[in-house]
Amino acid sequence: MSQLLIHDYLSQLDLIKKVSGSQRETIVREAFKDLLKAWGRQHDLVFIAEYPLKTATKANISVDGALLHELRMPLGYWEAKDAADDLDEEIVKKFKKGYPQDNIVFSDDATVVLWQHRQEVMRCLVDDTAALEKLLKLFFGYERPEIAGFRAAVEQFKTDLPAVLDALRQMIDTAHESNASFRAAEDKFLVHAQEAINPALTDADVREMLIQHILTEEIFAKVFDDSDFHQHNNVARELYALEAAFFTGALKKQTLKGLEAYYAAIRAAAAQIGSHGEKQTFLKVIYENFYKVYNTKAADRLGVVYTPGEIVRFMIDGADWLCEQHFGKNLIDKDVDILDPATGTGTYICELLEHFRGQPKKLAHKYKSELHANEVAILPYYVANLNIEATYAAITGEYAEFPNLCFVDTLDNVGLHTAQRGSVQDLFGSVSEENVARIKRQNARRISVVIGNPPYNANQQSENDNNKNREYPQIDQRIKQTYIAQSTAQKTKLYDMYARFFRWASDRLDANGILAFVTNRSFIESRTFDGFRKTVAAEFSDIYLVDLGGDVRANPRLSGTKHNVFGIQTGVAISFMVKRQQAAKDKRPARVHYTRRPEMETAEEKLAFLSSQPLRTLAFDEVSPDKAGNWINLTYNDFETLLPLASKETKAGKTASKERAIFKLFTNAVNTARDDWVYDFEPANLERKLTFLIDAYNDEHKTAKLNGKADPKSVSKAIKWSAGLLANVARTAAEPFDARSVVEAAYRPFFSQVYYANPVFSDRLTGNHVECFGADFQRKVPCFALTAPGASKTFSSLATKGLADWHFLGDTQLYPLTRTVDGIDADNITDWALKQFAAHYAAEIGKGKGARKITKQAIFHYCYAVLHDPVYRDKYAQNLKREFPRIPFYAGFWRWAEWGEALMALHIGYEQVEPFGLSRHDEPDTKARAAGQDPKALLKSDPAAGSITLDSETTLRGVPPEAWAYKLGNRCAIDWVLDQHKEKKPKDPTIREKFDTYRFADHKEKVIDLLQRVTTVSVQTVQITEAMKRVAR
């Protein structure tokens, strides 16, 4: 990779010289700068151009570039010179001015010189690629003592912190039991905190806040040299009073002694940072690292992901421009109140202060009265307070308390949703009287702009984490009344944290105002958010969307760290929503303005774009939403005229007259929420797991019955809990293991497992499944499984015979040929559908004895064929992402029905088809055999070579190209088989410790046989779908 980067540099340098005809430093240095940036990215370093420094004599200088660690400490520096200059003379001049000599590169278009530890260590010509690679490796291999010390201290911190925490918790427990003044102060603090933050807070939560406060005193004092911060901040004072009641002097010093190395490393690192802005960033990084070591679960729940400055500045500038365009005011003007509802470490408020620099009188008024911020977690609240006040002091030269930072859960601060605007409702107690006054003051203001990065955390799956996003009854009710009421999709995702913040902010904004958020991008096109899109289009007048892409789950070619601006898996978008007061007669849906960055653009390129292209300069497409509320990927085809495969109305219809779809019943596949427990390769191991699971569950049931409910914080962590299982355990005991509940289920494509079909232990095993598969779930009815509308996976279809798992095809829905009604078999293809097909094909089929009458089973097969048609899938790709399929009438009904029957026979009977003649090649793994071990399981495919490597001994060859072409989602059928037979460590710790019995070697011969049969299935499936492409429609 390094040689490739150097070759790219030399090519770019040559091109620049040829095109520009110049060898001036400012022109030719761009090539070397790009080389340093690219090399730095490999080491998680950020390149900063024109990096400012202070010399030993306090003179201000700047180098052409610096490469910074995450901690904002420079790894090294770079200075470029003209080819006309004498490079050695220029180096001497720079050092006389006080330029650093610890790790600095000097370059012109011919030579590169590296100085380290105050001496030249290497020089080379730029076109000597081997020497240049060596020089750059020396440069990037340098490690500052402060960085090395900090890294070592963080690792030691991870080791030492648990003992310190245990000691602190024990001291607090002792104080609670024996110290009356501490207990009184603690009880008072808890009451206030419950009223201000979360009514579910307990004394344990207060103690955790106190511990965080104690552990971070030293950090805050040293980074900003503000040792009095905890005495001045109103919330810190209350916690300091608690601390002072039991934890002072020698006791405090001795307890925290184990963390001194960590604090010392922070002091040493902070001492190297001169600029205020870099200190802010340093403090954020320290906070993130501390919080993720101290409490990983809380960091995840609160969405500890902070916003790059390029995004923040772009949003502030954009909101300022929109405010001027739509309301004739700027953000700094009087009566434009601005609120950051989830301020984190205060980045948005700090950047707003920088944005207002140069207008001191207006800035002073804005700071005192019209900038507002909320934070719900104690550590970021402290960091925000320090950052904001230090930023104001750096700009104005004067310290002033920031009086509008509230320690409050924004989503609980809903007084204005139920009260007349401008009134002050005494809805809040608080952790201090000053804090309650701040909340009241904020609630009395008319908020013109809501701006920020709300928490991103989505629905979690495991109650074992004790990390569930809490409910917000009033906000969730508003979501139900608006986003969900307008939606036709599954609803749960609309209670994601960022959707709640959109709802809160939409309600909190004044009649004229601007909402600016950076969030998950799913609201732009996800089917789940159709009601959200319809609602915001009705509530706002203009919506501006800057889609930054980076959705790794939707595009596996992307890398979160490389392409996503937050380095996460979920795509990101910036939205600006303008609300204008309008008379009812003038109301119209919002104009939606949309622009998207290129799919493969890197995060660095996206941030550079946002830095150089303000909102006012962007070319937007004005979108005309369709009636379903879609904003992008709109379709202009005949999909609406086709026959619905299924519909909720037909499913719910009580009479045949209500049926207007091909299938009466469809159902989501089984969703267990504990696959490792209720699926297995072997019935005997499944029985062992279920016996353990049932015993643990019934023990918890006894406790829950006594207490009236199950406490997710105290239930046994030996088994996998979910919301469904917690609800069950409070209601009912579990029956002993029953072998009659063990059924075969399609778990993944061409891979079945035994499954314990008991509704107590599967979150979604419902009456619909009973109607499809019988009360014992043993009914082997032909179904076809389809990727559900709104799923992130590519649309696929695959036939099964019996139950299938929810993740069989991504998110999976099942369409059975028949169903049961009161235990009796009944058709699932509607009479309405039969009439539609019979009427349409009457002329084609003809009459009389020779006519081949259309049947419901033939319609079932016809639909299955159409859903495999490559032309159909391509034409209606966008529709299939969002809604139930619709079926066209193709010429040649029986040809399509016969194709569908043939495909179904292949896909259901894949274990019975003739094996494809792959050649097997075995070469003994003598090393493994000598050690008494099985050959190493590999299970890798090589389409280019037409081979499959099973383990270190066995390879299958001769796989035809067609076999790789049969895809289900992003994998071919062969790769699905290989993936499911790999040796993987179970995620569940109990399963991993007690029940992980799978060895590939035990299944090897069966897998070889299965692969040959699936190769046959793949080849014959592709032959049929290729034939489909050739017929007229």
Summary of the structure (lengths in Angstrom):
residues: 1033
radius of gyration: 32.7
end to end distance: 50.6
largest distance: 106.4
contacts: 3348
relative contact order: 0.05
helix: 49%
strand: 17%
